Amino acid sequence: MLNARLLRLDDQAHEHAHDYHQLVMSLSGCAEFEVDGSGGEVCRMRACLVPGYAEHEFAGKGDNRMLIIDLDEQDLSADDPRLLAQLFETPRYPALDADFHNLLNYAGAELARYGSDPLLARALGGVLLRALHLRVFGEGARQPTGPLDIARLDAHIESNLARRITVAELAQVVCLSPSHFHAQFKDSVGLTPHQYLLKSRLDRAARLLRESPLPLVRIAEECGFSSQSALTTATRRYLGLTPRKLRSSDS
């Protein structure tokens, strides 16, 4: 038995176990999983490997679309007896790279169009499993570079700085729970997420004040401050200068 299917996971938590292995990947949205006490989030950057018979609890988070592969010990064993044994030896939340995303998007589109064809579903499932195995155990498997993808976080902050950004939102960007994210962020950067966001807002404000003729109220809006007076208070408190002084200091 090897079955690949598309499914939206309900927001309500469910708990069960089954005698077959399961690979859960996200085409869009996120879901929380806990497998034999090991918790993690399934998102665009991370999958979940559920070994057969493992007790697991899961819940979708809002709008989501998952690609799920169900398989047992006989699947693919003739081609590579190590593949399933290694992948499902223990619960895992493997990271997914951009090339795997492309493969996953293709498989999702084919299943959406021809999902009733069992041969197609089996072939696509086998390709995804093999591609994931190569990334986790192959000679070219990438080693983790650190606890957080700071560049990804910076890009998200830069694109959304004009509005309110929550810690939970940043945690979702790197597929962590808010509590784990807060602790890992502080260890990696030396600042809390709130402090880092304020620094990002002040850095952009100072740059705009020195390099652009935009009025103060517009700069406050673009940097995510609630008002011109909030911008003034922040620059005076943390930079030691008012916005007008910052603007004139470069002239």
KAFENQUI-V981275 format. One record per helix or strand. SS is the DSSP state (H for helix, E for strand). FROM is the first residue (numbers start at 0). TO is the last residue. If there is no record, write none. Layout:
SS;FROM;TO
SS;FROM;TO
This chain:
E;1;6
E;13;15
E;20;34
E;37;42
E;45;45
E;47;49
E;55;70
H;80;86
E;91;91
E;94;94
H;97;113
H;117;136
H;149;159
H;166;172
H;177;188
H;192;210
H;215;221
H;227;238
H;242;247
